[in-house]
Amino acid sequence: MSALTSGLPAQLFVIDPIARLRPTKDSSVALMQAAQRAGHQVWVCTPAHLSVQGQSTLVLAQPIRLAEIRPTASGWDLPERWFEADEPRWLPLSSFPLVWMRKDPPVDEAYLYATHLLELAERQGVRVLNRPASLRAWNEKLGALRWSHLMAPSLVSADVEQLAAFAAEHGDVVLKPLGGRAGQGVVRSHGDAPGLKALLELVTGQQALPVMVQAFLPAVTAGDKRILLVDGEPLGAVNRMPAAGEFRSNLAVGGSPQATELTDRERQICAELTSALRAEGLFFVGIDVIDGRLSEINVTSPTGVREVERLSGTPLADQAMERLLAG
């Protein structure tokens, strides 16, 4: 039964291989389940399964059916077989009026080429979430600099002397690779640390690659808040607490999620971003805020839906799908 013959509206999710997803952690699975609950047939593919022949954009996709995954007091009730998949088949990408680009970073050549192919389908009337051109244009560290007044003092440079001077001025600092994800490669140092310049030479590849250095925010010990925005509006948040002896709060490096509410300051930050996110087709976004300071704007495959749903009881994925289908 294909998207053309099932009688159901269909949504396509461009993701990593589905068997590699973690259904109790992955926001893509939550969104796929929400699409299924909304009466849509869910199809999946990887970026490598996109192609163009002449004027036709094609996809080798397979329909899937997802089991319910329910939250419990201690985690999730996960069936042994949480999805079933039919055989993949080639279809015009225009068979899917809604396509989610949810492939995890790195944003490498394969990722960028996939956004170009999706952009061709977009010109044929397919709605791609998030907009392919914006996925190419937005680096998740650099994009936040559009609102640098909301951030901790920051510098992006490949110049070791400039980076060292910034560290000397601000003392405790954090170094972030611009292509990193989930806290990977983030280093804390100090302006008077022995070997600082050697460290800066290392992280910049001998002054060939820019990095971001920011003043360290001690309040990160109270958590780093992930706020999920849908069509520019905050629908939920989770506070991520760093593990003992760790300053990084990302869940992928051992941070623990806590239920939370948004402060007035955090709502002001969201409000400042709304018009730009909508204008650039960034429908599903996760921003990170530490002590009232914007840290990152995540647009490729933001996570946090599962934690919000379990800790607060907010059906965030269903709310996101409702807004999408009403738009």
Buried (B, 14 or more C-beta within 10 A) or exposed (E): EBBEEEEBBBBBBBBBEBEEBEBBBBBBBBBBBBBBBBEBBBBBBBBEBBEEEEEEBBBBBBBBEBBEBEBEEEEBEBEEEBBEBEEBEEBBBBBBBBBBBBBBBEBEEEBEEBBEBBBBBBEEEBBBBBBBBBBBEBBBBBBBBBBEEBBBEBBBBBEBEBBBBBBEEBEBBBBBBBBBBBBBBBBBBBBEEEEBBEBBBEBBEEBEEBBBBBBBBEEBEBBBBBBBBBBBBBBBBBBBBBEEEBBBBBBEBBBEBBBBEBEEEBEEBBEBBBEBBBEBBBBBBBBBBBBBBBBBBBBBBBBBBBBBBBBBEBBBBBBBBBBBBEE
